[in-house]
Amino acid sequence: MQTKKILFSLEVTIVFLSLTVYLWHTIEATERQKRHQAIEIGANQLKGGIEAFVNEKISVLMQVRNFWLHSKSIDHDEFLGFCRSIISQIPGFQAIEFGDTSDRVVWVEPLSVEDFDATSRTRRHQTLLRAIQKKTVTVTPALNFTHGGKGFGVIVPIFRTGKYEGAVIGIFKIETLFSLIFDSVLRQQYNIAVFDGDVLVFGDEPDGTEWRQSSSYVKETMTVGDQNWSLVLWQKEREGDVTFLGSSVLVLGFALSLVLGSLVWVLSTKAEQADVYAALLEVSHQLGASPDMNSVFRVTGETCLRMTGVDRCGIFLWNEIERQFVPSWISSDQPEDIQQFHGLKLKYGEMALINKIVDEKRSVLVQPERMGLINPSLVRLFKIRSVLVVPLVSKGNLIGAMTLDHEGKQRRFPTREQAIIAGIAAQAAIAIENVSLLTETRKQSDVIGKKNKELESFLFIVSHDLRNPILALGGMVSLLAEECGDELSASGKHYLSRIQANLNHMELLIKDVLELSKIGRTETQLDQIDVQETLDEILMDSPVKTSQQHVQVCNKNHVQVLRYNRHGLRHIFSNLIENALKFCAYQESARVEIGSEEDDREYRFYVKDNGVGIDPKFHHSIFDLFYRIQDLKTVEGTGVGLTIVHRVLETYGGRIWVDSEKGRGTTFFFAIPKSL
């Protein structure tokens, strides 16, 4: 007896030590995750600042180019004066240069700018040739200044009526760039390394390799014009092995484990109570560590079998909606037993035993004299001679039930065993409920986290960096056209019209992005919707259809009413229909067909056109935000429509896929489940 008490006390101590170590490990993992998240936030802020900096400077250089194009003649002093005013008002420029058609820098502001070494000048010349060939803004790779340090150039070629007249070149020093963006708070906490390919262009460490030794770092790819740089951020000070909170938990946990072990030593004089306590403690620990529902069932069933020595254990979950027990787990590994078990139909009202468990929520021991509680067919099928049925109850709610029996043999369950099984059942009910809640919470957290990250980025751009400048530019374009329209050349008027068209495109892009950000946030309710009425309204109001009357639209929809989000369904149909109209508009016999079908599980719709089609290699990319196929960029669009369709179906239930080949038209299918 003495040995048994010693072993039992040691067992309890070890269990609580294990719980302490598990809690300590969880705390340490959480702290590491927090540190990593903080680094991610800092890296994203720095990345966004650098990309915004470069985009702003590109915009300024475009103004210098426009200044050149809109001036009939520019002398040296006038050009340098304009550049000087920009440099004095907008920090970050190392210099602004103008190179003539022979790639000779003829004007530069300021004159004292450092030059690049011979290798870097060759790279800059190659970049200039690429910019002239592509007729677009081009960023050089990282270049070396003659007197030390690295920089890069932004080359804006100038073309007038298709003829190359020179280039405006912005020179930037990378060290200056980071001194403006890498604020003091981040600099105190983190080290930084920036690579252009494998070349270290900026870093707090001479070789930029210390981050590989850090246990927590973030590596991001940032866009610098048409170049990609790699940004690495890691903590300046190495993290300690154990946090203060973790060490406190360890000390308190060890102390508590010793106290509990001593307490069990005293209480273990009552063998029966000690046995029950140990059994519940063991199953509680195992159930608490069970990651999923199957693990909970297995731990519960195997523990009950071990404690009682019976042949068979079955676990059922209660379905309140259908008022029946659903077979979920059985201890047998025989396929025939498993098939028979999962085929059981245990509805409330069809068996006295089920009614008793549901109504009274307490254990029932069925002996030969009480076999009338079970349907005779089940008694014969499973050879039941006696069975203990224990309800699984959590917070007064019925979760399920557990059965224990000897196959083909009668067995009496002593009071001690019933007490143990009742305790295990109580722990199992809590574990089942916790796993269900945890699974649902994880799903919701993943969805919410994904949406929040996207929305933060979108809404920041729309509200701060796009809308106000667009409104201001639109107003200035209107005033310029009104006040100076007679003085402008035909080219100038063309440029104004192109500016206004691009502003209108940006306004449409902002509108689409805002619509995308609202999905699932502003209106989530589901309604009964008249599908045919919705289609008629969309076809009548579509601005694309109005401008393309030659396109034949055939409506073969047969679904009358379904349950779904009203605005979400309008988004799906309007975007798919407008896409079809636009991409088949150039066909001689343009045709768009809208149709549907249904089965027991879902409604399936399709929107089909005989347009240009989509190469299968792009099928997985067309739903990505802002993605537009290079061959189809002549067709107006923002690259957001299909993303909106995909997001609606992802948020409110459904799926979408595409069937298309290049030159053979496109058919988009989407399905909405009937169970919503």
Steps between C-alpha positions, in 0.01 A plus 500: 500500500789735584665436164170562323460838672857599414456407136165675485644821652789492254259450213299806598815707542628398157164576336495852643863549408404402146214749505741765630750429223220498243371837629853640503558379145170658390590832665846503341353413159244781538772750591706395199194537279436851637859601430476360148170683439658825619788450255248427221316824575828695496610334175165573332516864614854536368416320175194720445702813575776410253256407222297819562824705499610361164153535347483861621839579345401332174188721498719809553732399214193453280411864582850605388446304177160666449662840571741426215226380263262788572766772457576607148863579586699452820837652579754373751410741780126444465537120520740508794282754679197272468704202628647711782153593623404130503812393689457776757135411567510120471775328700674187379649601163876478468480668161279545192677466163405552138676281245485574131447249220866395512473400867711799601392674821474862393311648793516391864372650825685530734835524326686351797337156469724194536555296188481122464798275432570360152316170551192679637502749211488204263202353688323837491558525125353150452198599708456815288499292182236273653290803601524644146408164347199449727409873508428478869641600836787269597701464820868407492649223714699611805794720390826590675593867557862592428565616857320210669140411566230361276214655313268452209347698218147542370502562123200669334543508119353795311324432170326763292284369216688170525845659477748461787619841630695400812435380852436640846703305757445510877806401706442364851739395772377189679641611835308828470181313409512283813596791725171665396279190536664279767378699803677513835255263673559222247874574489527454879324164490606336175787446261439519127659353191391574141611294200477560127513137397797364699665842535473674838401859422427617855547342840574553867750211486808512271422176320123488562501137617431532874125469439549132407602434861193670645211279612247760391535702183281611209601502136283696256521570128437866417447659161733788407364611167549199275769354731449265796703540818506266798447658843607314817411629847613338828535596866813687605535313826483122509191367677545347843450126538230540767268796551413636843146371468625158387747472788228605746269229366779243531576594862135516603421184305778301661399629842133418437594153373689426821214629716244293311719191521519542878126556521428183303731312735273602789171439319603167346414321825157456346586263217169515314488880494864513396440259211211708371702820531799353313280372219331837453832683517651276234214530257475876563864542403466286189175661392646845554785412266271345235516712184184376327169319552629155401776528761243590767287196407801267497637622835156483663414156367837339565510641856155361577594158361818496706324606821210254474640208299190476278512385137336786318455877524289719272473880488206690352452875442160660556345691208250738656352611167417146383447376858714190459833347607762482225744201522851649513755247636516131593789311658474205259735483201286245310357651178167319551459641853594850386253487209217378722582761765499797259177376345305544826198735503441610860222759494330641805157344546590170332666331800427523872870502590568801276202687646626432854854623425377817327234586759690414819863559390636238742666158469282193436613143576302252290498148649300199373197608701499842324564387142161641405669843477685387183350399169521118460664535157797684652530242780526221241728694262761589762437202738431731795460334841570810711610856417591820686384815320656827623386840365761760399381826655674840505352805674165322522489434124491149356805450274476126437508160669742215564421126522707224667420128479636145478419342163270205564565496876333655801703732720422697812653844531600577864428843647872587490516429124186700432649794690822479294311479171274790599809713573661405170175578318487846661857576386431360152189719463704811584779392262253435216341840549840671522630331183182600314533860617873507428453362148232755420703782656806411296299500179347839581835645611666391176225657291492821703879530507523460125227756432640753748848489347363560152259770612764692694716524190216582259326758714825679583587539133149611402450749782848658514713443192255486209169675540610853597775528233262366236233756588759778497642388164153470352418853608824638359450320169149649469627851581790466257270385220254781573749786540778402262326271254539742208874535566570127507625312200328188373756291688436694818127444472565132435716478808229670706240253376730208582559640849125531555446144369761365738346696789161349414662155492653560842163615638345177370786302655445670836127427479568130430754474782255659745231257388743215557580625851131516594425136417411311815524811722222743421221256416503133594134399515351245259170566317261319268593640159312497170786400266322585176408847622860560604631394157250722321608802705868435437454459124286814482737719705834372365700788344701248297185350346375849412818575304507158331152449361628262232577231760224238521417411862312174558349443847438127567478522877246257659559569870222720633577560867800423723630606840816713488643845572320742268788738419742209478293329230477828304879533519547148362261533205590860408876440494478171305249641250696823442819301451328279243359802315838675486705202390269387220418848369754474219346185350283534189225285656553589866288291737467473878297219659384485863364171633450281805425152630453346844512174693423397859802681642558821305402747228753526213512804269715581200583808290633406156644716220659435161777754554878483495527229767758443773806277481466216760834597656334822629190332650636495855621862485200688360331521843804670656462866588606742219606208277449567130617274219758677285329407172166643617618832649354693205156422642390750764497373856653533845595141582269502804172360364584130513661549842168645624313199358740257667483689831118504506483123445774443756319718759139392457551144379558364152773428248607618153700348214571578134501303175683681222763475229667777309294595196202275594300712741461480877245346739497592868312261732405571858300294750296604806408232757134450588583449867561871571 
